[in-house]
Amino acid sequence: MAEELNVSPLIVEILWNRGLSDVDEMDRFLSPLLRHMANPAEVPGLTEAAETLARGLDEGRKLAVWGDYDVDGITATAVIKEFFAMRGMEVMHHLPNRMEEGYGMNVPGVEHLHEQGATMLLTVDCGITDSAPVARARELGMTVVVTDHHLPGETLPEAHAVCDPRLAEGGPCDDLAGVGVAFMLVVALNRLLPGDPVDVRPLLDLVALGTIADIVKLTGQNRILVKNGLLVIKEAKRPGMAALKVVSDYDRRAELGAGQIGFHLAPRINAAGRMGDPEKALRLLLAKDFDSAMPIAEELNAINMERRRQEQEISEQAFEQAESMRHMAGLVLHADHWHPGIIGIVASRVVEKYYRPTLLLCTPESSGGLLKGSGRSISEFNLYDGLADVADVLEGFGGHSQAAGVSLKPENLKALRERFNDRVIEKLGPKPLTPTLKLDHELAFSNINNTLLKELEMLQPYGMGNPEPVFATKPVRVAEHALFGREGEHVKLVLEDTETGTKLPGKAWRMADTLTRAVHGRTMRFAFTPKIDRFRGIPTIDLRIRDWVF
């Protein structure tokens, strides 16, 4: 198989262990070309959605798109607006203000769009549970098309067309983000609208950005969209994308991986919505030239720095609360003053540190006295199901297995804390679990070379569903140990293969507290990911240390 694919047997073994069992599947994984994309008609409800929109436009209806305030919703809105601009049509839009409107559609917003002349409404990345606003839009005589990727409720909104990959299980498009659904919709519309089809490939940078930010599985259709979208991001022909790269300290033409997009570019787009106004991020992505894009990118950068400052502050307070609840298997943390746009990120940090399902709650000014919260979970616990089991003490909840949002009355906080903890214990047992690290293979230092590292790069983009490969060393000696970083929080090692004498450098990020000077000279085994380090322009092999055992 390796011979047929022209790769080393190790690559085939990694792919095999990840569920790919024949050469064709592996070939498609290693070369995820756009021609391998599924037919848009395979997304449940998409054909009907595209036909309804095309018919409405033919009737002269004025279209408005309703998005969301996160990166997925903002990029999905940008995809729709830019596609129609390419087809010579202007589209109105509405992105809800997180602080004033909250998630999803609302009746006043629908009425405002109608007053502005909208007679057809398209939702992206929301709408599947918004029955009342959809009903109001129809009362006003609007044609309504809902496209979403979130889990539908028991009843669907009574729109003219409803498109959502989650309406049927087992299809090739199950894991699409909202922006992925929007892209499939414009691919279908491109064939239905009068006039010559336009090239929609330049929109793939938006699709990649939104898909990576939404932490959906980077396999199947998402892998094809992201891999090709990363090439468009590298070219940075979109002025807003070029400006975003520059304020994130990258060269305009830098080649970025999914991790760099997720940790550096996406948070700057997300910060706008988290701190209140997602319009700034949309303006950046649709900017016509670099000179007008750059001031918006710098403003988003400043907003993101303020977001990080508040995140650090809230994290310290949340960690303090979590410490006092170490005896609990599920954590419910609360402070009235915490920022509603930041608690989701902090919940992730708490889960990372304590490895237990966590809800963070606050009391936003616009909530009418209700507590609002964001939850994050661990792979062993389905958060959506857990919240469904305690729904009687909640005013509302929604989300999926690993992330969710909740609202409740303040007097129900104690009951939620107790019931949520009981539910986690019931599912996982009273003793908190510890995270596990899955290793792909044992790898001798003598087998790590540039050819192997280039082959490993073919497995990118890494993310949920396609984790970065992790290998185990044979027993190696710690030949050198040094600290680096502003506060000496990182560790630099030189590891020596005791059999061959081969030495390789490695870095252990934020591990100075545990990987201390005491390991110097000891023989140990390490879990690691090999990298090509291009620091100062000279490519060298470097190991990213993930864990170790004596």
C-alpha positions as CSV (number, residue, x, y, z in Angstrom):
1,M,0.0,0.0,0.0
2,A,2.8,2.4,0.9
3,E,4.5,1.6,-2.5
4,E,1.3,2.4,-4.4
5,L,0.8,5.7,-2.5
6,N,4.5,6.6,-2.7
7,V,4.8,7.1,1.1
8,S,6.6,5.3,3.9
9,P,4.8,2.3,5.6
10,L,4.6,4.4,8.8
11,I,2.2,6.9,7.1
12,V,0.0,4.0,6.0
13,E,0.0,2.5,9.5
14,I,-1.1,5.9,11.0
15,L,-3.9,6.2,8.4
16,W,-5.0,2.5,9.0
17,N,-5.1,3.2,12.8
18,R,-7.4,6.1,12.0
19,G,-9.9,4.0,10.2
20,L,-8.8,4.2,6.6
21,S,-8.7,0.7,5.2
22,D,-8.0,0.9,1.5
23,V,-5.6,2.7,-0.9
24,D,-8.4,4.8,-2.5
25,E,-9.5,6.2,0.9
26,M,-5.9,6.9,1.9
27,D,-5.2,8.6,-1.5
28,R,-8.2,10.8,-1.1
29,F,-7.1,11.7,2.5
30,L,-3.5,12.5,1.3
31,S,-4.8,14.4,-1.7
32,P,-8.1,16.0,-0.7
33,L,-9.0,17.6,-4.0
34,L,-12.1,19.7,-4.6
35,R,-13.3,17.2,-7.2
36,H,-13.8,14.8,-4.2
37,M,-16.4,17.1,-2.7
38,A,-19.9,15.7,-2.2
39,N,-22.8,16.9,-4.3
40,P,-24.5,19.7,-2.5
41,A,-27.8,17.8,-3.0
42,E,-26.5,15.4,-0.3
43,V,-27.0,18.0,2.4
44,P,-30.6,17.4,3.7
45,G,-32.9,20.2,2.5
46,L,-30.2,22.0,0.5
47,T,-31.7,21.6,-3.0
48,E,-35.1,22.9,-1.7
49,A,-33.3,25.8,0.0
50,A,-31.4,26.8,-3.2
51,E,-34.5,26.5,-5.4
52,T,-36.6,28.6,-2.9
53,L,-34.0,31.4,-2.9
54,A,-33.6,31.3,-6.7
55,R,-37.4,31.5,-7.1
56,G,-37.7,34.4,-4.6
57,L,-34.9,36.3,-6.4
58,D,-36.7,35.7,-9.7
59,E,-39.8,37.2,-8.2
60,G,-37.9,40.3,-7.3
61,R,-37.7,39.7,-3.5
62,K,-35.1,41.6,-1.6
63,L,-32.8,39.2,0.4
64,A,-31.4,39.6,3.9
65,V,-29.1,37.1,5.5
66,W,-29.1,36.6,9.3
67,G,-25.9,35.3,10.7
68,D,-24.3,34.7,14.1
69,Y,-21.7,36.6,16.1
70,D,-19.0,33.9,16.2
71,V,-16.4,33.2,13.5
72,D,-18.5,30.5,11.8
73,G,-21.6,32.8,11.6
74,I,-19.5,35.9,10.5
75,T,-17.7,33.9,7.8
76,A,-20.9,32.3,6.6
77,T,-22.5,35.7,6.3
78,A,-19.5,37.0,4.4
79,V,-19.7,33.9,2.0
80,I,-23.3,34.7,1.1
81,K,-22.8,38.5,0.7
82,E,-19.7,38.1,-1.4
83,F,-21.2,35.4,-3.6
84,F,-24.2,37.6,-4.4
85,A,-21.9,40.6,-5.0
86,M,-20.0,38.4,-7.5
87,R,-23.3,37.8,-9.2
88,G,-24.1,41.5,-9.2
89,M,-26.6,41.5,-6.3
90,E,-26.6,43.4,-3.0
91,V,-27.8,41.5,0.1
92,M,-28.8,43.0,3.4
93,H,-27.6,41.3,6.6
94,H,-28.0,41.2,10.4
95,L,-25.4,39.9,12.9
96,P,-26.9,39.9,16.4
97,N,-25.1,41.8,19.2
98,R,-24.1,39.1,21.7
99,M,-24.6,41.5,24.7
100,E,-28.0,42.9,23.7
101,E,-29.6,40.2,21.6
102,G,-27.9,36.9,22.5
103,Y,-27.6,33.9,20.2
104,G,-29.9,33.2,17.3
105,M,-32.8,35.0,15.8
106,N,-35.2,37.4,17.5
107,V,-38.5,38.9,16.6
108,P,-37.5,42.7,16.8
109,G,-34.5,42.0,14.5
110,V,-36.8,40.3,12.0
111,E,-39.2,43.2,12.1
112,H,-36.4,45.7,11.6
113,L,-35.2,43.9,8.5
114,H,-38.7,43.9,7.1
115,E,-39.0,47.6,7.8
116,Q,-35.8,48.1,5.8
117,G,-37.4,46.4,2.8
118,A,-36.3,42.7,3.2
119,T,-38.9,40.3,1.7
120,M,-36.8,37.2,1.8
121,L,-34.8,35.9,4.8
122,L,-31.9,33.4,4.8
123,T,-30.3,32.2,8.1
124,V,-26.8,30.9,8.3
125,D,-25.3,29.1,11.3
126,C,-28.6,29.6,13.2
127,G,-32.4,29.3,12.9
128,I,-33.0,25.6,13.4
129,T,-34.6,26.2,16.8
130,D,-35.9,29.7,16.2
131,S,-39.6,28.9,15.6
132,A,-41.1,32.1,16.9
133,P,-38.9,34.6,14.8
134,V,-39.4,32.4,11.7
135,A,-43.2,32.5,12.3
136,R,-43.1,36.3,12.6
137,A,-41.1,36.6,9.4
138,R,-43.8,34.6,7.6
139,E,-46.6,36.7,9.2
140,L,-44.9,39.7,7.6
141,G,-45.0,38.0,4.2
142,M,-41.3,37.1,4.0
143,T,-40.0,33.9,2.3
144,V,-37.8,32.2,4.9
145,V,-34.9,29.8,4.3
146,V,-33.1,28.3,7.3
147,T,-29.6,26.9,6.9
148,D,-27.9,25.6,10.1
149,H,-25.7,22.8,11.3
150,H,-26.8,22.7,15.0
151,L,-28.9,19.9,16.4
152,P,-32.6,20.4,15.5
153,G,-35.2,20.3,18.3
154,E,-38.3,18.1,18.3
155,T,-40.2,20.5,15.9
156,L,-38.6,22.4,13.0
157,P,-39.3,26.1,12.3
158,E,-42.0,26.5,9.7
159,A,-39.8,28.1,7.1
160,H,-40.3,27.6,3.3
161,A,-37.1,25.5,3.3
162,V,-35.0,24.1,6.1
163,C,-31.4,22.8,5.4
164,D,-29.3,21.2,8.1
165,P,-26.8,18.3,7.8
166,R,-28.1,17.0,11.2
167,L,-31.6,16.3,9.8
168,A,-30.3,13.0,8.6
169,E,-27.5,10.9,10.0
170,G,-24.8,9.1,8.2
171,G,-24.4,11.5,5.2
172,P,-21.0,12.7,3.9
173,C,-21.8,16.3,5.1
174,D,-22.8,15.5,8.7
175,D,-19.9,17.5,10.2
176,L,-20.0,20.6,8.1
177,A,-19.8,23.9,10.0
178,G,-22.4,26.7,9.3
179,V,-20.0,28.2,6.8
180,G,-19.6,24.9,5.1
181,V,-23.3,24.6,4.6
182,A,-23.4,28.2,3.3
183,F,-20.7,27.4,0.8
184,M,-22.5,24.3,-0.4
185,L,-25.6,26.5,-0.8
186,V,-23.8,29.0,-3.0
187,V,-22.3,26.1,-5.1
188,A,-25.9,25.0,-5.8
189,L,-27.2,28.5,-6.3
190,N,-24.4,29.2,-8.8
191,R,-26.0,26.7,-11.2
192,L,-29.6,27.9,-10.6
193,L,-29.2,31.7,-11.0
194,P,-29.5,33.3,-14.4
195,G,-26.2,34.3,-16.2
196,D,-22.8,32.6,-16.2
197,P,-21.7,30.8,-13.0
198,V,-18.8,32.5,-11.1
199,D,-15.7,31.0,-9.7
200,V,-16.5,30.3,-6.0
201,R,-13.0,29.0,-5.0
202,P,-11.9,32.4,-3.8
203,L,-14.5,32.0,-1.0
204,L,-12.7,29.0,0.4
205,D,-10.4,31.1,2.7
206,L,-13.6,32.2,4.6
207,V,-14.8,28.6,4.7
208,A,-11.5,27.4,6.2
209,L,-11.4,30.2,8.8
210,G,-14.9,29.5,10.0
211,T,-14.6,25.7,9.9
212,I,-11.4,25.7,11.9
213,A,-12.7,28.2,14.4
214,D,-15.9,26.1,15.0
215,I,-13.8,23.0,16.1
216,V,-15.7,20.6,13.9
217,K,-14.1,17.3,12.7
218,L,-11.4,18.0,10.1
219,T,-12.1,14.8,8.2
220,G,-14.2,14.1,5.1
221,Q,-15.7,17.2,3.5
222,N,-14.3,19.5,6.1
223,R,-10.8,18.3,5.3
224,I,-11.2,19.0,1.6
225,L,-12.6,22.5,2.3
226,V,-10.0,23.4,4.9
227,K,-7.0,22.0,3.0
228,N,-8.0,24.0,-0.1
229,G,-9.0,27.0,1.9
230,L,-5.5,27.1,3.5
231,L,-4.0,27.5,0.1
232,V,-6.3,30.6,-0.5
233,I,-5.3,32.0,2.9
234,K,-1.6,31.6,1.9
235,E,-2.2,33.7,-1.2
236,A,-4.0,36.3,0.9
237,K,-5.6,38.0,-2.1
238,R,-8.4,39.0,0.2
239,P,-7.3,42.4,1.7
240,G,-9.0,41.6,5.1
241,M,-7.2,38.2,5.3
242,A,-3.8,39.9,4.5
243,A,-4.4,42.5,7.2
244,L,-5.5,39.8,9.7
245,K,-2.2,37.9,9.1
246,V,-0.1,41.1,9.5
247,V,-1.7,42.0,12.9
248,S,-1.2,38.4,14.0
249,D,2.5,38.8,13.3
250,Y,2.7,36.8,10.1
251,D,3.9,37.7,6.7
252,R,1.1,38.5,4.2
253,R,2.1,35.4,2.1
254,A,2.9,33.1,5.1
255,E,1.7,29.5,4.8
256,L,-0.4,28.8,7.9
257,G,-1.6,25.5,9.4
258,A,-5.0,24.9,11.0
259,G,-3.4,25.4,14.5
260,Q,-2.1,28.9,13.6
261,I,-5.4,29.9,12.2
262,G,-7.3,28.6,15.3
263,F,-4.9,30.2,17.8
264,H,-4.1,33.5,16.1
265,L,-6.4,34.6,13.3
266,A,-9.7,33.2,14.5
267,P,-9.6,34.8,18.0
268,R,-9.2,38.2,16.5
269,I,-12.4,37.7,14.4
270,N,-14.1,36.1,17.4
271,A,-13.2,38.9,19.8
272,A,-15.4,41.4,17.9
273,G,-18.5,39.2,18.5
274,R,-17.5,38.2,22.1
275,M,-17.0,41.8,23.2
276,G,-20.2,43.0,21.5
277,D,-20.0,44.1,17.8
278,P,-19.4,41.4,15.2
279,E,-20.0,44.0,12.4
280,K,-16.3,45.1,12.6
281,A,-15.1,41.6,11.8
282,L,-17.5,41.3,8.8
283,R,-16.3,44.7,7.5
284,L,-12.7,43.5,7.7
285,L,-13.5,40.3,5.7
286,L,-15.3,42.2,3.0
287,A,-12.9,45.1,2.8
288,K,-12.1,46.1,-0.7
289,D,-8.4,47.1,-0.3
290,F,-5.6,46.6,2.2
291,D,-5.5,50.3,3.3
292,S,-9.1,50.2,4.5
293,A,-8.7,46.7,6.0
294,M,-5.6,47.5,8.1
295,P,-7.2,50.0,10.6
296,I,-10.1,47.5,11.2
297,A,-7.6,44.6,11.8
298,E,-5.7,46.8,14.2
299,E,-8.9,47.6,16.1
300,L,-9.8,43.9,16.3
301,N,-6.3,43.2,17.5
302,A,-6.8,45.8,20.3
303,I,-10.2,44.3,21.2
304,N,-8.6,40.8,21.3
305,M,-5.9,42.1,23.7
306,E,-8.6,43.4,26.0
307,R,-10.4,40.1,25.7
308,R,-7.3,38.2,26.7
309,R,-6.8,40.5,29.7
310,Q,-10.3,39.8,30.9
311,E,-9.9,36.1,30.1
312,Q,-6.9,35.9,32.4
313,E,-8.7,37.7,35.2
314,I,-11.8,35.5,35.0
315,S,-9.6,32.4,34.7
316,E,-7.8,33.1,37.9
317,Q,-11.2,33.6,39.7
318,A,-12.6,30.4,38.1
319,F,-9.5,28.4,39.1
320,E,-9.9,29.6,42.6
321,Q,-13.5,28.4,42.7
322,A,-12.6,25.1,41.1
323,E,-9.9,24.5,43.7
324,S,-12.6,24.7,46.4
325,M,-14.7,22.2,44.5
326,R,-12.0,19.5,43.8
327,H,-14.2,16.9,45.5
328,M,-16.9,17.4,42.7
329,A,-16.9,15.5,39.4
330,G,-18.8,18.2,37.5
331,L,-18.1,21.8,38.1
332,V,-20.6,24.7,38.1
333,L,-18.8,28.0,38.6
334,H,-20.4,31.4,39.0
335,A,-19.8,35.1,39.4
336,D,-22.4,37.8,38.4
337,H,-19.8,40.2,36.9
338,W,-18.0,37.7,34.5
339,H,-18.2,38.7,30.8
340,P,-20.7,36.6,29.0
341,G,-18.6,36.6,25.8
342,I,-15.5,35.2,27.6
343,I,-16.9,32.5,29.9
344,G,-16.9,29.9,27.2
345,I,-13.1,30.3,26.6
346,V,-12.5,30.2,30.3
347,A,-14.7,27.0,30.7
348,S,-12.3,25.4,28.2
349,R,-9.3,26.4,30.3
350,V,-10.9,25.0,33.4
351,V,-11.6,21.7,31.6
352,E,-8.0,21.6,30.4
353,K,-6.7,22.1,33.9
354,Y,-9.1,19.9,35.9
355,Y,-10.4,17.5,33.3
356,R,-14.0,17.5,34.3
357,P,-17.2,18.8,32.7
358,T,-17.6,22.5,33.6
359,L,-20.3,25.2,33.4
360,L,-19.4,28.8,33.9
361,L,-22.3,31.2,34.8
362,C,-22.7,35.0,34.9
363,T,-25.6,37.5,35.0
364,P,-25.5,39.7,31.9
365,E,-27.3,43.1,32.1
366,S,-29.5,42.1,29.2
367,S,-30.6,38.8,30.7
368,G,-33.5,40.1,32.8
369,G,-32.0,38.7,36.0
370,L,-31.4,35.2,34.5
371,L,-28.0,33.5,34.9
372,K,-26.5,32.7,31.5
373,G,-23.7,30.1,31.1
374,S,-21.4,28.3,28.8
375,G,-20.3,24.7,29.3
376,R,-17.4,22.6,28.0
377,S,-16.9,18.9,28.5
378,I,-14.4,16.0,28.2
379,S,-14.7,13.3,25.5
380,E,-16.1,10.8,28.0
381,F,-19.2,12.9,28.9
382,N,-21.9,14.1,26.5
383,L,-22.7,17.6,27.8
384,Y,-25.9,18.0,25.8
385,D,-27.4,14.8,27.2
386,G,-26.2,15.7,30.7
387,L,-28.0,19.1,30.5
388,A,-31.1,17.4,29.1
389,D,-31.3,15.3,32.3
390,V,-31.4,18.4,34.5
391,A,-33.5,20.5,32.1
392,D,-36.2,20.9,34.8
393,V,-34.0,23.4,36.7
394,L,-33.0,25.3,33.5
395,E,-34.9,28.0,31.6
396,G,-33.2,26.8,28.4
397,F,-30.1,25.1,27.0
398,G,-28.6,24.1,23.6
399,G,-25.4,22.9,22.0
400,H,-23.8,19.6,21.4
401,S,-21.8,16.9,23.2
402,Q,-18.7,19.0,24.0
403,A,-20.0,22.6,24.3
404,A,-23.3,24.1,25.3
405,G,-25.1,27.2,26.5
406,V,-27.6,27.4,29.4
407,S,-29.9,29.9,31.2
408,L,-31.5,29.5,34.6
409,K,-33.1,31.4,37.5
410,P,-30.6,32.4,40.3
411,E,-32.6,30.4,42.8
412,N,-31.9,27.2,40.8
413,L,-28.1,27.5,41.0
414,K,-27.7,25.3,44.0
415,A,-29.9,22.6,42.5
416,L,-28.1,22.7,39.2
417,R,-24.7,22.4,41.0
418,E,-25.8,19.3,42.9
419,R,-27.8,17.7,40.1
420,F,-25.1,18.3,37.4
421,N,-22.4,16.8,39.7
422,D,-24.7,13.8,40.4
423,R,-25.2,13.3,36.7
424,V,-21.5,13.3,36.0
425,I,-20.8,10.8,38.8
426,E,-23.6,8.6,37.5
427,K,-22.0,8.5,34.1
428,L,-18.2,8.5,34.9
429,G,-18.0,7.4,38.6
430,P,-17.0,9.5,41.6
431,K,-13.3,9.6,40.9
432,P,-12.3,12.4,38.4
433,L,-10.8,10.9,35.2
434,T,-7.4,11.9,33.9
435,P,-6.8,12.7,30.2
436,T,-5.2,10.1,28.1
437,L,-2.7,10.5,25.2
438,K,-3.0,8.1,22.3
439,L,0.3,7.2,20.7
440,D,0.6,6.4,17.0
441,H,3.8,4.4,17.1
442,E,7.2,4.0,18.7
443,L,9.8,5.9,16.6
444,A,13.5,5.6,16.8
445,F,15.6,8.8,16.4
446,S,17.4,7.2,13.5
447,N,14.1,7.1,11.5
448,I,13.4,10.8,12.0
449,N,14.5,12.7,8.9
450,N,13.2,15.4,6.6
451,T,11.5,12.9,4.3
452,L,9.4,11.6,7.1
453,L,8.6,15.1,8.4
454,K,7.5,16.1,4.9
455,E,5.2,13.0,4.7
456,L,3.7,13.9,8.1
457,E,2.9,17.3,6.8
458,M,0.7,15.6,4.2
459,L,-1.6,14.5,7.1
460,Q,-2.4,18.2,7.9
461,P,-4.7,20.0,8.6
462,Y,-4.8,18.7,12.2
463,G,-7.8,19.2,14.4
464,M,-10.7,17.4,15.9
465,G,-11.1,14.0,14.3
466,N,-7.5,14.2,12.9
467,P,-5.1,14.8,15.8
468,E,-1.5,15.5,15.2
469,P,0.5,12.2,15.3
470,V,2.2,11.4,18.6
471,F,5.1,9.0,18.9
472,A,7.0,7.3,21.7
473,T,10.8,7.2,22.0
474,K,12.7,4.1,23.1
475,P,14.5,4.8,26.4
476,V,16.6,7.9,25.9
477,R,19.0,9.9,28.1
478,V,18.4,13.5,29.0
479,A,21.7,14.9,27.9
480,E,20.8,18.6,28.5
481,H,18.1,20.5,30.4
482,A,17.5,24.3,30.3
483,L,14.6,26.7,30.9
484,F,13.5,29.4,28.5
485,G,10.6,31.8,28.1
486,R,9.8,35.2,29.8
487,E,9.3,33.5,33.1
488,G,11.3,30.4,32.5
489,E,8.1,28.4,32.1
490,H,9.3,26.3,29.1
491,V,11.9,23.5,29.0
492,K,14.6,22.9,26.3
493,L,16.1,19.4,26.3
494,V,18.6,17.5,24.3
495,L,17.7,13.7,24.2
496,E,20.3,11.0,23.3
497,D,19.4,7.6,21.9
498,T,21.4,5.3,24.2
499,E,21.8,2.6,21.5
500,T,23.0,4.8,18.5
501,G,24.2,8.0,20.2
502,T,21.9,10.1,18.0
503,K,21.0,13.4,19.7
504,L,17.9,15.5,19.0
505,P,16.6,18.7,20.6
506,G,13.2,18.9,22.1
507,K,10.9,21.6,23.8
508,A,8.3,21.0,26.5
509,W,6.0,24.0,26.6
510,R,4.7,25.2,30.0
511,M,6.2,22.2,31.7
512,A,9.0,23.7,33.8
513,D,7.1,22.9,37.1
514,T,7.0,19.2,36.4
515,L,9.9,18.5,34.1
516,T,12.6,19.8,36.5
517,R,16.4,19.9,36.5
518,A,16.2,16.6,38.4
519,V,15.6,14.7,35.1
520,H,19.1,15.7,33.8
521,G,21.2,12.6,33.1
522,R,18.2,10.2,33.6
523,T,17.0,7.6,31.1
524,M,13.4,8.1,30.3
525,R,10.8,7.6,27.6
526,F,9.0,10.5,26.0
527,A,5.8,11.0,24.0
528,F,6.6,13.6,21.2
529,T,5.7,15.0,17.9
530,P,8.6,15.7,15.5
531,K,8.7,19.1,13.8
532,I,10.7,21.0,11.3
533,D,11.9,24.1,13.2
534,R,12.5,27.0,10.8
535,F,13.8,29.4,13.5
536,R,16.2,32.0,11.9
537,G,15.5,30.5,8.5
538,I,17.6,27.3,9.0
539,P,15.3,24.1,9.0
540,T,16.2,21.7,11.9
541,I,14.5,18.8,13.4
542,D,12.9,19.5,16.8
543,L,10.7,17.4,19.1
544,R,7.6,18.8,20.8
545,I,7.5,16.9,24.1
546,R,4.0,15.9,25.1
547,D,4.5,13.6,28.1
548,W,7.1,11.3,29.7
549,V,7.6,8.3,32.0
550,F,10.6,7.2,34.0
